[in-house]
Amino acid sequence: MKKNILLIVLISFVNILPVVAQDKKLFSETDAEKAQRIAWWTDDRFGMFIHFGLYSEAARHEWVKHNEHLTNEQYQKYFDQFDPDLFDPKKWAREAKNAGMKYAVLTTKHHEGFCLFDSKYTEYKATNTPVKRDLVKEYVDAFRAEGLKVGFYYSLLDWHHPDYTMDDVHPLTQVDTSQANYDRLNKGRDMAKYRQYMRDQITELLTKYGKIDVLWLDWSWAKGAKHGKGEDDWGSVELLKLVKKLQPGIIVNNRLGLDEYKDGGDFATPEQVKPSELEKYKGKTFETCQTFSGSWGYYRDENTWKTQRDLLDLLISSVSNGGNLILNVGPTARGEFDYRATRALDSLGLWMHSNSKAIYGCTYAPAEYKAPDGTKLTYNPATKRLYVHVFNYPADGKLILPGYQGKIKYVQLLNDDSEIKSADAGNDLSLTLPAKKPPFEIPVIELTLN
């Protein structure tokens, strides 16, 4: 993923803005056909991101190679040492499923260039480290066995490959940003060879592991960036056509720099944004990618971890605006989830066990239904159920639904299907909630519409 804070401004607006509808298209697929292809994804709503690589050993941000301006030689110690003895993707899959997640996306290769899979196009891979295993294969098998959809992340950037040309986030350009240094570092490098390498590896990923449901490609700069990369550097048009040919049903994100095309990406990817910022995506196809803490890779000493309320707000806000949430875990160098991540997953699982009907298959509410103060709404169009997520539980037990009079057939708490009494109050509907708040950070009320 992208480095936090300052580097975000360098990245293409395609990463942070909704997909803009254009007349130009790459494929003949209709809107209805696309909706059918991605229906499972828009129903599932909640997924797990997994950032795992050599940076897990440094334990101080997945951008450690960039942040500390490390050369390949300096970074080599992490490759030589890589041996996650507690790596158990079956446990990962169970934890994801228990948290209510329906799909997962694993970093097969991050910006550092290290591959978790057994690629024949590089020696810089897990099978050549002390672990000596294809970790991607084990991940695929484990998550499929739990009934979860499987996705791959693949970084378009590569800080290890000898033909990858310099850009403004490469570790070797951080101290000396002069053009002379760029020219010196790029001498002998051939981006065309790297493009072919990338195509070959993506072909491997999409042909060796069976059906792949999601492909997350990361990332492009804004057009015109002096030392950036985009559509032409990646060969994005041909790359996307290759992906669709190899896996016709796959869902692909929007970070190839193809925002000029209506179908240059299946979904927008707002990253690390606040829940309130998701309102601008309402009506778009999007998936917000978020971390439990401030980094994507394992960061031992990073302590800005989100609370359960924060995480639930992200999930509910995503669905209430018609989008998905993919929540990231950065396993430790031993290959297991950090205890803080496990604790957060467990807390989400408790809430989802009782309230997932307000998430799966849901979207934003019809315009005629307004959210009372201190609440957010989700809606299931198939069952015609409206869900009121109560962020601020009323001290007097009274909740007024504005303009709902005559529109509601039945009201109950979702977690136990216990009735909530309602009464007309002019054009509104007055609910009498239990005096004692239900045992959830954010209780949910289910309304059956007339």
C-alpha positions in Angstrom: 0.0 0.0 0.0 1.0 3.7 -0.1 3.1 5.3 2.5 1.0 7.3 4.9 0.5 11.1 5.0 2.8 13.0 2.6 3.2 10.4 -0.1 -0.6 10.2 -0.6 -0.5 13.5 -2.5 1.9 12.1 -5.0 -0.5 9.3 -6.0 -2.9 9.3 -8.9 -6.4 10.6 -8.1 -7.6 7.3 -9.5 -6.6 5.9 -6.1 -8.8 8.2 -4.0 -11.6 9.3 -6.2 -14.7 7.4 -7.5 -14.5 5.8 -10.9 -15.5 8.6 -13.3 -18.1 7.5 -15.9 -16.6 8.0 -19.4 -17.7 7.1 -22.9 -14.5 5.3 -23.6 -14.5 1.5 -22.9 -12.0 -1.3 -23.3 -14.6 -4.2 -23.1 -18.0 -4.9 -24.5 -19.5 -5.8 -21.1 -22.7 -4.0 -20.3 -23.6 -2.4 -16.9 -26.0 -5.2 -16.2 -23.4 -7.9 -17.0 -20.9 -6.1 -14.7 -23.5 -6.0 -11.9 -24.0 -9.7 -12.3 -20.3 -10.5 -12.4 -19.6 -8.6 -9.2 -22.8 -9.4 -7.4 -21.1 -11.8 -4.9 -18.7 -9.0 -4.0 -21.4 -6.3 -3.5 -23.4 -8.7 -1.4 -20.5 -9.8 0.8 -19.4 -6.3 1.7 -16.6 -7.2 4.1 -13.1 -8.6 3.3 -9.7 -9.1 4.8 -6.5 -7.6 3.4 -3.2 -9.3 4.4 0.1 -7.5 4.0 2.9 -10.0 4.6 6.5 -9.9 3.4 10.1 -9.4 4.4 9.2 -6.0 6.0 7.4 -8.0 8.7 10.8 -8.8 10.1 11.9 -5.2 10.3 8.6 -4.6 12.1 8.7 -0.9 11.5 6.4 -0.2 8.5 6.1 -2.0 5.2 7.8 1.0 3.6 10.9 0.5 5.7 13.2 0.0 2.6 12.0 3.4 1.3 12.0 5.2 4.7 15.5 4.2 5.6 16.9 4.4 2.0 18.1 0.8 2.1 19.9 -0.8 -0.8 19.2 -4.4 -2.0 22.3 -5.5 -0.2 21.3 -3.9 3.1 17.8 -5.4 2.8 19.1 -8.9 2.0 19.3 -9.9 5.6 15.5 -10.1 5.8 15.5 -12.5 2.8 18.2 -14.7 4.4 16.3 -14.7 7.7 12.7 -15.2 6.4 11.3 -18.3 8.2 7.7 -17.8 9.5 7.5 -20.9 11.6 4.0 -20.2 12.9 2.6 -19.5 9.4 -0.8 -21.2 9.3 -3.2 -19.8 6.7 -5.9 -22.3 7.9 -5.9 -20.3 11.2 -5.9 -17.0 9.2 -8.9 -18.2 7.3 -10.8 -19.2 10.4 -10.1 -15.9 12.0 -11.3 -14.0 8.9 -14.5 -16.1 8.7 -15.2 -15.8 12.4 -14.9 -12.0 12.1 -17.6 -12.0 9.4 -15.3 -11.5 6.5 -16.3 -13.1 3.2 -13.2 -12.7 1.0 -9.5 -12.0 1.4 -6.7 -10.4 -0.6 -3.0 -11.3 0.1 0.1 -9.4 -1.0 1.7 -11.9 -3.4 4.4 -9.2 -4.0 4.6 -5.8 -2.3 6.8 -2.8 -3.4 9.9 -4.5 -1.9 9.7 -7.0 -4.9 9.8 -10.1 -2.7 7.4 -12.8 -3.9 5.4 -15.1 -1.6 4.8 -17.5 -4.5 7.1 -19.8 -6.5 7.7 -17.8 -9.6 10.0 -19.1 -12.3 10.9 -15.5 -13.3 12.8 -14.6 -10.1 15.0 -16.0 -7.4 13.7 -13.4 -5.0 10.9 -15.6 -3.6 9.7 -17.5 -0.5 10.8 -20.9 -1.8 14.4 -19.7 -1.8 14.3 -18.5 1.8 14.6 -20.8 4.9 10.8 -21.3 4.8 11.1 -23.1 1.4 7.4 -23.0 0.7 4.9 -21.4 -1.7 2.9 -19.4 0.8 0.4 -18.2 -1.8 -0.6 -21.7 -2.6 -1.2 -22.5 1.0 -3.2 -19.3 1.5 -5.4 -20.1 -1.5 -6.1 -23.7 -0.4 -6.8 -22.6 3.2 -9.2 -19.8 2.4 -11.1 -21.8 -0.3 -11.5 -24.6 2.3 -13.3 -22.1 4.6 -15.6 -21.0 1.7 -14.0 -17.6 1.4 -13.4 -15.9 -1.9 -9.7 -15.5 -2.8 -7.9 -12.4 -4.0 -4.3 -11.4 -4.9 -2.6 -8.1 -4.4 0.4 -7.4 -6.8 2.5 -4.3 -6.5 3.2 -2.7 -9.9 6.2 -1.0 -8.1 9.3 -3.1 -7.5 12.2 -1.8 -5.4 14.4 -4.9 -6.1 14.1 -5.7 -9.8 17.2 -4.5 -11.8 15.2 -3.2 -14.7 12.6 -1.2 -12.8 13.3 2.4 -13.5 13.6 5.1 -10.8 10.7 7.1 -9.5 10.2 9.5 -6.7 9.4 6.8 -4.1 12.2 4.4 -4.9 14.5 3.9 -1.9 17.5 5.0 -3.9 16.1 8.4 -4.9 15.3 9.6 -1.4 18.6 11.2 -0.4 19.6 12.7 -3.8 16.7 13.9 -5.9 18.7 15.5 -8.6 18.1 14.6 -12.2 21.7 13.5 -12.5 21.1 10.9 -9.8 18.1 9.6 -11.6 20.1 9.3 -14.8 22.9 7.6 -13.0 20.6 5.1 -11.3 18.7 4.4 -14.5 21.7 3.6 -16.6 21.3 0.1 -18.0 17.7 -0.3 -16.7 15.0 -1.3 -19.2 11.4 -0.8 -18.2 10.2 -2.8 -21.1 11.9 -5.9 -19.6 10.2 -5.1 -16.3 6.8 -4.8 -18.0 7.3 -8.3 -19.4 8.4 -9.6 -16.0 5.3 -8.2 -14.5 3.0 -9.7 -17.2 4.8 -13.1 -16.8 4.3 -13.1 -13.0 0.6 -12.0 -13.2 0.1 -14.8 -15.7 1.5 -17.2 -13.2 -0.7 -16.0 -10.5 -3.8 -16.2 -12.7 -3.1 -19.7 -14.1 -1.4 -21.7 -11.3 -3.9 -21.4 -8.5 -7.3 -22.0 -10.0 -10.1 -19.4 -9.9 -9.1 -16.1 -8.5 -11.9 -13.8 -7.5 -10.2 -10.4 -7.0 -7.0 -8.8 -8.3 -5.6 -5.7 -6.5 -3.0 -3.9 -8.6 -1.1 -1.1 -6.8 -0.5 1.8 -7.9 -0.2 4.7 -10.4 0.8 8.4 -10.1 -1.1 11.4 -11.2 -0.7 12.0 -15.0 2.2 14.3 -15.6 4.2 13.5 -12.5 7.8 14.2 -13.2 9.2 11.0 -11.7 6.0 8.9 -11.5 4.6 6.0 -13.4 1.2 5.3 -15.0 -0.7 3.7 -17.9 2.2 3.7 -20.4 4.8 2.5 -17.9 2.8 -0.5 -16.9 1.3 -1.2 -20.3 -2.0 -1.0 -18.4 -4.4 -1.5 -21.3 -2.8 -4.7 -22.5 -2.2 -5.9 -18.9 -5.9 -5.5 -18.0 -6.9 -7.3 -21.2 -4.6 -10.1 -20.3 -6.1 -10.4 -16.8 -9.6 -10.5 -18.2 -8.6 -13.1 -20.7 -7.0 -15.4 -18.1 -9.7 -14.9 -15.5 -12.9 -13.7 -17.2 -14.9 -13.4 -14.0 -12.3 -11.6 -12.0 -12.9 -8.3 -10.2 -10.0 -5.7 -10.6 -9.5 -2.5 -8.7 -8.8 0.9 -10.3 -5.1 1.6 -9.8 -3.8 1.0 -13.3 -4.1 4.6 -14.2 -7.0 3.9 -16.6 -9.4 6.5 -15.3 -10.1 7.7 -18.8 -12.0 4.5 -19.4 -15.4 3.7 -17.9 -14.2 0.1 -17.4 -10.6 0.7 -16.6 -11.3 -0.6 -13.1 -14.2 -2.3 -11.4 -14.2 -0.4 -8.2 -12.7 2.7 -6.6 -10.3 2.4 -3.7 -10.5 5.2 -1.1 -7.6 4.5 1.3 -7.5 5.2 5.0 -10.2 7.8 4.7 -12.6 8.9 7.5 -16.1 7.4 7.5 -17.6 10.8 6.7 -15.5 11.0 3.5 -17.2 7.9 2.2 -20.4 9.9 1.5 -18.9 11.3 -1.7 -18.8 7.7 -3.1 -22.5 7.0 -2.5 -23.9 5.5 -5.7 -20.4 4.5 -6.9 -18.8 1.0 -6.8 -16.1 1.3 -4.1 -14.1 -0.6 -1.5 -12.4 1.4 1.2 -9.2 -0.2 2.4 -8.3 0.4 6.0 -5.9 -0.7 8.6 -6.4 -1.7 12.3 -3.5 0.7 13.1 -1.4 3.2 11.1 0.6 0.8 8.9 -0.2 -2.1 6.6 2.7 -4.3 7.4 3.5 -5.5 11.0 4.7 -2.6 13.1 5.7 -3.7 16.5 5.9 -0.3 18.2 3.0 1.5 16.4 0.2 2.1 18.9 -2.5 4.1 17.1 -4.9 1.2 17.0 -8.6 1.8 16.1 -11.2 1.0 18.7 -14.1 -1.4 18.0 -16.3 1.6 17.6 -13.9 3.0 15.0 -13.9 -0.2 13.1 -17.7 -0.7 13.2 -18.1 2.9 12.0 -16.0 2.2 9.0 -17.9 -1.0 8.2 -21.4 0.5 8.7 -20.4 3.8 6.9 -19.1 1.8 3.9 -22.3 -0.2 3.5 -24.6 2.8 4.3 -23.0 4.5 1.2 -23.2 1.4 -0.9 -19.6 0.2 -0.7 -17.3 -2.5 0.8 -14.7 -2.5 3.6 -11.5 -4.4 3.3 -9.7 -4.4 6.6 -6.0 -5.2 6.8 -4.0 -7.5 9.0 -0.1 -7.4 9.0 1.1 -10.8 10.3 4.3 -10.9 12.4 7.5 -12.3 11.0 6.6 -15.6 12.6 3.5 -15.7 10.4 0.7 -15.1 12.9 -1.7 -12.3 13.5 -0.6 -9.8 16.2 -2.5 -10.2 19.4 -4.0 -6.7 18.9 -5.3 -7.7 15.5 -6.7 -10.9 16.8 -8.5 -9.1 19.6 -10.0 -6.6 17.1 -11.1 -9.5 14.9 -12.8 -11.2 17.8 -14.7 -8.1 18.7 -15.9 -7.7 15.2 -16.9 -11.3 15.1 -19.1 -10.9 18.2 -20.9 -7.9 16.6 -21.3 -9.6 13.2 -22.6 -12.8 14.7 -25.7 -10.9 15.8 -25.9 -8.0 13.4 -24.6 -9.2 10.0 -28.0 -9.1 8.4 -27.5 -5.3 8.5 -24.3 -5.7 6.4 -24.6 -8.6 3.9 -26.6 -7.8 0.9 -27.2 -4.2 2.1 -26.6 -0.8 0.6 -27.7 2.8 1.3 -31.3 3.5 2.2 -33.9 4.8 -0.2 -34.0 8.6 -0.2 -37.3 8.8 1.6 -35.8 7.4 4.8 -33.7 9.8 6.8 -31.3 8.7 9.5 -32.2 10.1 12.9 -29.5 12.0 14.7 -26.8 9.7 16.1 -27.7 6.8 13.7 -26.8 5.5 10.3 -29.0 3.5 7.9 -28.4 0.4 5.8 -31.0 -1.3 3.7 -31.5 -4.7 2.1 -33.5 -4.3 -1.1 -34.2 -8.0 -1.4 -35.9 -8.4 2.0 -37.1 -4.8 2.2 -35.6 -4.4 5.7 -34.2 -1.2 6.9 -31.6 -1.1 9.6 -31.0 1.7 12.1 -27.5 1.6 13.6 -27.7 3.4 16.9 -24.4 5.1 17.5 -25.7 7.3 20.3 -28.1 5.3 22.5 -30.8 7.6 23.9 -30.8 8.0 27.6 -34.6 8.2 27.8 -35.0 5.2 25.5 -36.9 7.3 22.9 -35.9 7.3 19.3 -37.8 9.4 16.8 -37.8 8.2 13.1 -38.6 11.3 11.1 -41.3 10.9 8.4 -41.7 7.2 9.0 -45.3 7.2 10.0 -47.3 4.6 8.1 -44.2 3.2 6.4 -43.2 0.5 8.9 -44.9 -2.9 9.5 -42.8 -4.1 12.4 -39.9 -3.1 14.6 -37.4 -5.2 16.5 -33.8 -5.4 17.8 -31.7 -7.3 15.3 -29.5 -9.1 17.8 -32.3 -11.1 19.4 -35.5 -10.3 17.4 -37.1 -8.8 20.4 -40.0 -6.4 19.7 -39.6 -2.7 20.0 -42.8 -0.8 20.6 -43.6 2.0 18.2 -46.2 4.7 18.1 -47.2 7.4 15.6 -46.1 10.9 16.5 -47.6 13.1 13.8 -45.7 12.3 10.6 -43.0 10.6 12.6 -42.6 7.2 14.4 -41.6 7.1 18.0 -39.7 4.0 19.2 -39.4 2.9 22.9 -36.0 1.2 23.2 -35.0 -1.0 26.2 -34.0 1.1 29.2 -30.8 -0.9 29.3 -28.7 -0.7 26.1 -28.2 -4.1 24.4 -24.7 -5.5 24.9 -23.2 -4.1 21.7 -21.2 -1.0 21.0 -23.6 -0.1 18.2 -27.0 -1.8 18.5 -29.1 -2.3 15.4 -32.8 -1.9 15.0 -34.5 -3.8 12.2 -37.5 -2.3 10.5 -39.8 -4.3 8.2 -41.2 -1.9 5.6 -44.8 -1.9 4.5 
